[in-house]
Each structure stands twice: as C-alpha cells, then as structure tokens.
Amino acid sequence: MNALIEPAERLKGKLTAPADKSISHRAAILAAMADEPVLITNYLEAADTLSTLEAVQQLGALVERRAEGLMIRGVGLRNAQSPDKPIDVGNAGTLIRLLPGWLAGQQGSSFELDGDASIRRRPIDRVAEPLRLMGARIDATDESFAPFSVEGAPLTGIDYRLPVASAQVKSCIALAALLAEGPTTITEPDPSRDHTERLLVQAGVKIEREGDRLTVFPTDELTLPDEIMIPSDASSAAFAIAAAVLVPGSRLLVENCSVNWTRSGFIEIAKRMGAVIVTDLESRPKEGVIPQDEPVSDVDVTAGPLKPTTVTATEVPLAVDELPLIGLMACFAEGETRVEGAGELRLKESDRISAVVKVLNDLGGEAEATADGFVVNGHGFLRGGTVDSEGDHRIAMLGVVAGLASREGVEVRGVDAAAVSYPSFLDDIAALR
C-alpha cells in the first residue's frame, strides 16, 4: 500500500502508543516457559508479536484471548514440544534470536526455525556461537542463516563477552542459562535493554550484576506473577515525538509511555539537539541492582529549533531503533550530525544505514554512510519526494514523519509495513493533524 503524506501545519493532541514490542515478545516466551498460567494485559497485536504467539502455541503453550487480556498456559521450562512443521517467525528478529536459547536446552527434542525473505538475510552467528559454546547443536543454512535447526542438548554455563552490545543476544544466552549446568556470566561492552533481566527476576531467577557482568543461575522453574502489564512502546512513540518536534507549532502529549532507562536514549539525544521534551525518565539503577518494574510516564513534546550533535557508540544500544529518526531530525538542524558505532543497523530488517542515507538523500537531504554509521549535513529543511519502505516498518514510519515535516510532501511506498510494530500509526498521526 502507498500513501501520500502531505506537509502538516501543526500536530496537536494526545496519543497512546501501542504496547511495547520488545516486552511483548519476552513476556509471551517466558509465560510459555512457566508452569502456571500468566495473564498478559496490553499485549501488542502486531505482525511480529503475533508470530511469537503462534510459535509458543507450536511448542505446546495454550493461548486464550480474554476481555481482560491474553492468558498463556505454559509448558514449563523443560517441556517444549517438538512441532510437526518449522516454526515460522515471519519478520520477527527478536523471536528468531531469543527462542533458540530456550530450545537449545530441550534435551531429546529438535526444532526448525524459518522466516520471511528479510529474516533469511539476517545472520544468526551471534546467537549460534555462544549457544554452541554451551553445548547446543545448531545447523544453519550456509552456516549462518535461516532456515536452521536446533537440537536440544545438555548445556553448560559459560563466561561470555558479547562482541557488541545486543539485548537480543544477551537475552538468548540468559534463557539458555536457565537450563545449563552451573551459572552463566555475560559481559556487555555497553548497557542494552534490560527487559529480560527484569522479567527473570520477577520469575524468581537468581541473577547477579556486577559492573558490566551479568550472571544468570540455572533454575528448576519460572514463577512469573499472575499478571504482566505491557507499557506503551518507547520506540513506536519516538516517531510521533519526532514529528511533533519537527512540525512548527506542534504540541503533543504521549501518555503512559515506557521510560525504562535502557530505552530513553532517543529522548536524551533529541533533548541535546534542542527538542523540548518534558518527562520523568527512570534513573540508571544503583550498582548491582536489577529493577523489576517497567516505569511509565507521560511525555510532553513541543516543536522547536534543532542543532547538530554526535551520537557515540556507547549511546547506540539505548537508541538503536530510533537512530533513523536522529538522521531525519539532523536534516532540520544547521550543521553536521554524526552517528558512530552503529554497525548493528546493518543487521536489521534492512541495512538501515544504507536505507536511511538513501531516504534522506532522495528527499533532498545531504547524508553519507560510514562503515558503522552515517553523517548528515543539515540545512534546516527537507524538500520531499518518494520513500520505498522495502518492507522495513521503521523506514515506512520514517517516511511518514518526513512527509509531515517536509516542504512538498512524501509518497511512502509500502507504508503498510508499519503494521509490523504499529498497526494504527497512520490513523494516530491523522488524528493529530
């Protein structure tokens, strides 16, 4: 589906972003691993997270939709059933990276995972390597890609340093650690999203953090709370926030948004660029503390002039999904903005470094790719033009935001890709005009 996004005079009103995609994935997987039923309220009903529900059902979990939420009756930590057909993850990168951690420890069972064309281009080496070190048996296409098989095996705890900060890889290892003999220690080069740790602590798992080292101990069972509430997604909300920052005269209130400190990188960078954003962000916890609850807050946004900045490698894991928006905002600042240490963007639904640079240049901006990021020379405006999402939901939403703030409007080809994470995005934006 294509859409022509005309420039907006201003955006004004309230918005509640959809439920958090990252937490929805994790809550469903952990509920499937638990022995007792778990009610998940405000679960994200989008393409990626629906793939997760279908996957856990293939593994034996029962999923029941109720008026109050989603009831999942799990199979327990060690009782995942072998499906009679491959598990299709669709376009869900989180699912294909997290699920093997659980499946690797299902002794005597085998599983095959596959996905769409985009998933088949994304290497699984970074989860396969640590899992193999723990004793897992993984057979991948061309040694690196889906479809691939996981054969359950006895696992042993390891001490593993992540080559790059990745919440998905960290979470995969943590899930495998629950089934391993002995503790597993994961060292992060930089902080990354901590949703898995929070949920595991809620489930009674012993976890210790010391500096950049996270140690997960094996357990016999997961005892999650009876109910898990999913907050609104900070990454989805970021697109509306960026639109309100860029369109003159705008005023937006985003309600009940996640303000987890490991997800607030975009807001911190945007404020440094001059955006007027008022919210109550969670502070970084004290050394050794792993918070359990997911904090929420309203986010008040007002349009304003922007200035260039440099995003460093240490900031990237806390804003990785929103970096395309930083590139767009940089077009409206006078001067050079640099994003460094963001090689992870090349392994998303598309090569987002190349995709973002192409989008910005096609719309009249001045952007250049680097080996691990991009540079934007901002001139205070963006002309407009055409954006092809190529199936990437973030690029589709980026095109919509660019159209709202542009001089001539933007045609977004494949705008329906936004449904992967934000099915009501176009309707929500239209309500603010």
URZIKA-V494361 format. One record per residue. N is the residue number from 1. D_CENTER is the distance of its C-alpha to the mean C-alpha in Angstrom with 1 decimal. Layout:
# URZIKA-V494361
n:d_center
N:D_CENTER
N:D_CENTER
This chain:
# URZIKA-V494361
n:d_center
1:23.9
2:24.8
3:25.0
4:27.0
5:25.4
6:28.4
7:28.4
8:28.2
9:31.0
10:28.7
11:25.9
12:26.9
13:26.0
14:23.4
15:20.1
16:17.9
17:14.3
18:13.1
19:11.8
20:8.5
21:6.4
22:5.0
23:8.7
24:10.3
25:9.5
26:10.9
27:13.6
28:14.9
29:15.1
30:16.8
31:19.0
32:20.1
33:21.1
34:23.1
35:26.8
36:27.0
37:25.6
38:22.5
39:22.1
40:18.6
41:19.0
42:16.8
43:14.7
44:12.6
45:15.0
46:13.2
47:13.6
48:10.6
49:11.2
50:14.9
51:14.8
52:13.8
53:16.8
54:19.0
55:18.2
56:19.2
57:22.2
58:23.3
59:23.2
60:25.6
61:23.7
62:25.1
63:22.9
64:24.9
65:24.0
66:26.0
67:26.7
68:25.1
69:21.9
70:20.8
71:23.1
72:22.1
73:24.9
74:23.8
75:25.9
76:25.7
77:24.4
78:26.8
79:27.6
80:25.0
81:27.1
82:27.4
83:26.6
84:29.4
85:27.0
86:23.8
87:20.5
88:18.9
89:15.1
90:15.3
91:12.4
92:9.8
93:8.8
94:7.2
95:10.6
96:12.8
97:11.8
98:12.1
99:15.1
100:17.5
101:17.7
102:19.3
103:21.3
104:22.8
105:24.9
106:26.3
107:29.7
108:31.8
109:29.1
110:27.4
111:24.4
112:23.3
113:19.8
114:19.4
115:17.4
116:17.9
117:19.3
118:16.0
119:14.9
120:18.4
121:18.1
122:15.2
123:17.0
124:16.5
125:18.9
126:16.7
127:16.3
128:19.8
129:21.6
130:21.1
131:21.5
132:24.7
133:25.9
134:25.6
135:27.8
136:25.5
137:26.8
138:24.4
139:25.9
140:23.8
141:24.9
142:26.4
143:25.3
144:21.7
145:20.3
146:19.9
147:21.9
148:22.4
149:24.1
150:23.7
151:27.0
152:27.0
153:28.9
154:30.0
155:27.5
156:28.4
157:26.5
158:25.9
159:25.3
160:22.5
161:21.3
162:18.0
163:18.9
164:15.8
165:13.3
166:10.4
167:8.8
168:8.6
169:12.3
170:13.3
171:12.4
172:14.2
173:17.2
174:17.2
175:17.5
176:20.3
177:21.9
178:22.7
179:25.0
180:26.5
181:29.9
182:29.6
183:26.8
184:23.9
185:23.0
186:19.9
187:20.3
188:17.5
189:18.6
190:16.5
191:14.5
192:10.8
193:8.7
194:11.5
195:10.6
196:12.2
197:15.2
198:15.8
199:16.0
200:18.2
201:20.4
202:20.8
203:21.8
204:24.5
205:23.3
206:24.9
207:22.6
208:24.0
209:22.5
210:24.8
211:23.6
212:21.0
213:21.9
214:20.4
215:22.8
216:22.1
217:25.2
218:26.0
219:26.8
220:28.8
221:26.6
222:23.7
223:25.0
224:22.2
225:23.3
226:24.8
227:22.1
228:18.5
229:17.4
230:13.9
231:13.7
232:12.6
233:9.1
234:9.4
235:7.3
236:9.5
237:12.4
238:12.3
239:13.7
240:16.6
241:17.1
242:17.5
243:19.9
244:21.9
245:22.2
246:23.5
247:25.8
248:29.1
249:30.3
250:27.0
251:26.3
252:23.2
253:22.3
254:18.8
255:19.6
256:18.0
257:14.8
258:12.7
259:14.2
260:13.0
261:14.3
262:11.3
263:9.4
264:12.6
265:12.9
266:13.0
267:15.6
268:17.6
269:17.8
270:18.7
271:21.3
272:22.7
273:23.1
274:25.2
275:23.0
276:24.5
277:21.9
278:23.1
279:21.1
280:21.3
281:18.5
282:18.4
283:20.4
284:19.5
285:21.1
286:24.4
287:24.8
288:24.3
289:22.9
290:19.8
291:19.2
292:18.9
293:18.2
294:15.1
295:16.8
296:17.0
297:19.1
298:20.3
299:19.5
300:22.6
301:22.4
302:25.4
303:25.9
304:27.5
305:28.4
306:26.0
307:26.8
308:25.3
309:23.5
310:22.3
311:18.7
312:19.3
313:17.6
314:17.2
315:15.2
316:12.7
317:10.3
318:10.3
319:9.6
320:8.2
321:6.4
322:9.6
323:12.1
324:13.5
325:14.6
326:16.3
327:18.2
328:19.2
329:20.4
330:22.3
331:24.4
332:25.8
333:26.7
334:30.0
335:29.6
336:27.3
337:23.6
338:22.1
339:18.7
340:19.3
341:17.7
342:14.7
343:15.7
344:12.2
345:11.8
346:14.6
347:12.7
348:10.0
349:11.3
350:14.1
351:15.5
352:13.9
353:16.5
354:19.2
355:17.8
356:17.4
357:20.8
358:22.4
359:21.2
360:22.5
361:25.7
362:26.3
363:26.2
364:28.7
365:26.7
366:27.4
367:24.6
368:24.8
369:22.5
370:23.0
371:22.3
372:19.1
373:18.4
374:20.4
375:23.2
376:24.0
377:27.5
378:27.4
379:30.4
380:29.5
381:28.8
382:27.4
383:29.8
384:27.8
385:28.0
386:25.9
387:22.3
388:21.4
389:17.8
390:18.6
391:16.2
392:13.0
393:11.6
394:10.6
395:14.1
396:15.7
397:14.7
398:15.6
399:18.9
400:19.5
401:19.1
402:21.3
403:23.9
404:24.2
405:25.0
406:27.0
407:30.8
408:31.2
409:28.2
410:25.7
411:25.8
412:22.4
413:22.9
414:20.5
415:19.1
416:18.5
417:15.4
418:13.7
419:14.3
420:11.4
421:9.3
422:12.2
423:15.6
424:17.8
425:16.6
426:20.0
427:22.0
428:20.4
429:21.1
430:24.5
431:25.4
432:25.0
433:27.5
